[in-house]
Amino acid sequence: MRNASDPFRMRIEAVLMAKQGVPGVEIAAQLNVREQTVYGWVRKYNQGAADALKPQRQGRPPLIPPDQRADLIQTLRSLARAGGQITTSDVKRAIERDLGVQMKTEETARSLIRECGFGWKFTELKRQR
């Protein structure tokens, strides 16, 4: 069994083996994948070259792009410094106003708060080592 830590490399290896005439069933056994998977990789390669074999991002894209994350953290810090009780509604409005990102629910605001390393009282969480 080969190391599957680099899916792109494994897919390229499968395509190269297929181009050398190695049967799909043998490639599948060597790489510990299904034979249909091998044929799918070869088909993708034939349709779109090597780029078609690169792993695709899974799941929903982040609401706040990485380049705006620092702005979000700064916004959360300023809200925390303002004192008083801060609600997720306040955070939601600030994000919509400052970053132009429309959020449908306050649960999304809670998720973003956690994602940026803040706790419920909007204090920065200590990173565990």
C-alpha positions as CSV (number, residue, x, y, z in Angstrom):
1,M,0.0,0.0,0.0
2,R,1.3,3.5,-0.9
3,N,1.2,6.5,1.3
4,A,-2.0,8.5,0.5
5,S,-0.8,11.6,2.3
6,D,-0.5,13.4,-1.1
7,P,-3.6,12.6,-3.1
8,F,-2.5,14.5,-6.2
9,R,0.8,12.6,-6.4
10,M,-1.1,9.3,-5.9
11,R,-3.5,10.2,-8.8
12,I,-0.6,11.2,-11.1
13,E,1.1,7.9,-10.3
14,A,-2.0,6.0,-11.1
15,V,-2.3,7.8,-14.5
16,L,1.4,7.2,-15.3
17,M,1.0,3.5,-14.5
18,A,-2.1,3.3,-16.7
19,K,-0.3,5.0,-19.6
20,Q,2.5,2.3,-19.2
21,G,-0.1,-0.4,-19.7
22,V,-0.5,-1.5,-16.1
23,P,-4.0,-3.0,-15.7
24,G,-6.5,-0.9,-13.6
25,V,-7.1,-3.7,-11.2
26,E,-3.3,-3.9,-10.5
27,I,-3.0,-0.2,-10.0
28,A,-6.0,-0.2,-7.7
29,A,-4.4,-3.0,-5.6
30,Q,-1.1,-1.2,-5.4
31,L,-2.6,2.1,-4.3
32,N,-5.3,0.5,-2.1
33,V,-8.2,2.2,-4.0
34,R,-11.1,0.8,-6.0
35,E,-10.6,0.0,-9.7
36,Q,-13.4,2.4,-10.7
37,T,-11.5,5.2,-8.8
38,V,-8.4,4.6,-11.0
39,Y,-10.5,4.7,-14.2
40,G,-12.1,8.0,-13.0
41,W,-8.7,9.5,-12.4
42,V,-7.5,8.5,-15.9
43,R,-10.7,9.9,-17.4
44,K,-10.3,13.2,-15.6
45,Y,-6.7,13.4,-16.7
46,N,-7.7,12.8,-20.3
47,Q,-10.3,15.5,-20.1
48,G,-8.4,18.2,-18.2
49,A,-4.7,17.2,-17.8
50,A,-3.0,17.1,-14.5
51,D,-5.0,20.1,-13.0
52,A,-8.1,17.9,-13.1
53,L,-6.5,15.6,-10.6
54,K,-5.9,18.2,-7.9
55,P,-8.0,17.7,-4.9
56,Q,-11.0,20.0,-4.8
57,R,-11.8,22.0,-1.7
58,Q,-14.6,20.3,0.3
59,G,-17.4,22.1,2.0
60,R,-18.7,25.6,2.0
61,P,-16.2,28.4,1.5
62,P,-15.5,30.5,4.6
63,L,-17.8,33.5,5.1
64,I,-14.9,35.7,5.9
65,P,-12.1,35.3,3.4
66,P,-8.6,34.8,4.9
67,D,-7.5,38.3,3.8
68,Q,-10.4,39.9,5.8
69,R,-9.9,37.7,8.9
70,A,-7.5,40.3,10.5
71,D,-10.2,43.0,10.0
72,L,-12.8,40.7,11.7
73,I,-10.5,40.1,14.7
74,Q,-9.9,43.8,15.0
75,T,-13.7,44.4,14.9
76,L,-14.3,41.9,17.6
77,R,-11.5,43.3,19.7
78,S,-13.0,46.8,19.4
79,L,-16.4,45.5,20.4
80,A,-14.9,43.7,23.4
81,R,-13.1,46.9,24.5
82,A,-16.3,49.0,24.2
83,G,-17.4,47.4,27.5
84,G,-21.0,46.5,28.4
85,Q,-22.9,43.5,27.2
86,I,-22.2,42.5,23.6
87,T,-24.6,40.3,21.8
88,T,-24.3,38.2,18.7
89,S,-26.7,40.7,17.1
90,D,-24.1,43.4,17.8
91,V,-21.4,41.3,16.2
92,K,-23.5,40.4,13.2
93,R,-24.3,44.1,12.6
94,A,-20.7,45.1,13.0
95,I,-19.5,42.4,10.5
96,E,-22.1,43.4,8.0
97,R,-21.3,47.1,8.4
98,D,-17.5,46.9,8.5
99,L,-16.8,44.0,6.2
100,G,-19.8,44.0,4.0
101,V,-20.6,40.4,4.7
102,Q,-24.3,39.6,5.0
103,M,-25.1,36.9,7.6
104,K,-28.4,35.1,7.7
105,T,-28.3,34.1,11.4
106,E,-26.7,35.0,14.6
107,E,-25.5,31.4,14.9
108,T,-23.2,32.3,12.0
109,A,-21.8,35.2,14.1
110,R,-21.2,32.8,17.0
111,S,-19.3,30.4,14.6
112,L,-17.2,33.3,13.3
113,I,-16.4,34.4,16.9
114,R,-15.2,30.9,17.8
115,E,-13.3,30.6,14.5
116,C,-11.3,33.7,15.3
117,G,-10.3,32.4,18.7
118,F,-12.7,34.3,20.9
119,G,-14.8,32.9,23.7
120,W,-18.3,33.8,24.6
121,K,-17.2,36.9,26.6
122,F,-15.2,37.9,23.5
123,T,-11.9,37.4,25.2
124,E,-9.1,35.8,23.2
125,L,-8.8,32.1,24.0
126,K,-5.4,30.8,25.0
127,R,-3.9,28.5,22.4
128,Q,-3.2,25.0,23.7
129,R,0.3,23.8,23.0
